[in-house]
Amino acid sequence: MPLPAARTPLSQLSPPIALGALDGRYRGAVAPLVDHLSEAALNRARLHVEVEWLLHLVGHQVVPGAPSLSAEEQAALRAVVTDFDAAAIEELRAIEAETVHDVKAVEYFLRRRLTQVLARTDGDDTSRADALGELVHFACTSEDVNNTSYALMVQGAVTQVWLPRATALVDQLSTMARDLADVPLLAHTHGQPATPTTMGKELAVLAWRLRRQLRRVEGAAYLGKLNGATGTYGAHVVAVPGADWQQVSRSFVEHLGLTWNPLTTQIESHDWQAELYADVARFHRILHNLATDVWTYISMGYFAQVRGQGTVGSSTMPHKVNPIRFENAEANLEVSNALLDVLATTLVTSRLQRDLTDSSMQRNIGTALGHGLLALDNVSRGLAGLDAVPEAMARDLDANWEVLAEPVQSVMRALAARGVEGMTNPYERLKELTRGRRIGQAELVEFVRGLGLPSEEEERLVALTPAGYTGIAADLVDHLGQA
């Protein structure tokens, strides 16, 4: 039978029930992003931009004859941003219900606060408040406020939340790589036994790749513009023709801690966002590779999930401890990257001078980074619960002596190049011995003894084992110190 209707719809319960997993089941892992990428954070950022624009105009006397603000009044206006709270959010919501325009609501909200701040000095005389009120949102289009707000929000979310978590994870992985640098591992290329390596070296490869992407994200530029309705400074120049509006704009954007974009339409082109999201997504894809590799190593018995687990692996099979952290990470990385990809693709395009696709699209930035942050959390917790099992790795190495066909034929090639007789066709001779079947130590030693090698090379190859054939894998882990 179909699911019966609830007596009280879940949508009507209080407190409200989250529709998405990030605001419900996984809230704890992603909560820090609320401070940067929620709707409330957007309005707080807009308020910050509006306050700073007002103070910039007044402080630099851009508009001749405009009233000034004391240091105490400037501090009080900046406190409107730092003290932004639930009451302010509700007040803004009520204003927006009347204006039906989110940025205009912020403008009106700031005008109210400006009047209240100046009333402490001017009392009932509202002339200064009226004059300064006209400089709130002066010559701005909504995108002047929105583009700088989003740049500040994304900058904060990436540098204060995502990057520290991602860096900590790569540091954690690098430590594991160093700890396991000398643990021999049977490599698998195309799913088949291949030249041995070490577990530490294989983890170091992933750590190195991830660290490269972190450097790209760390070097990201966050662009902003303030140049009016179609990027021409039209209103600015007509209102105050004597001002150097490009310099005013540049100094303001840089004052916010952003990189000035001098040439735009009504919107800042968002190319920097596309670049950033591509780099974050690439980090995520490498992390996805890590998750699938570690999952596979767990399935092969190379890692045991023993620490900090206490989880139910199966509702019916008591012995199971599932690698759920890595599976959860895979899913969330895929969701995150799907959103990051569509953000990067969509945000770089605007019809002629302006359309609103970017407005709707940018509201998904928090969701995109949220799923990525959740994946970082799961991978970190998953790695923390692993213990390497060198004995399992050693068993697989000892069962695959055929991987030593490579060094044997390589020695033969080197001898042939030096003119030693009887060393021709080494690849074909080793292929006949090893392809399609397993050999053990005895078979390999017998083969080597029959090659007629110089004694030094023969003894060196006879002494070689799969576990000892790892080249300089352990030393290569030292490169992580240079990353």
Order of alpha helices (4+ residues) and beta strands (2+ residues): alpha-alpha-alpha-alpha-alpha-alpha-alpha-alpha-alpha-beta-beta-alpha-beta-alpha-alpha-beta-alpha-beta-alpha-alpha-alpha-beta-alpha-alpha-alpha-alpha-alpha-alpha
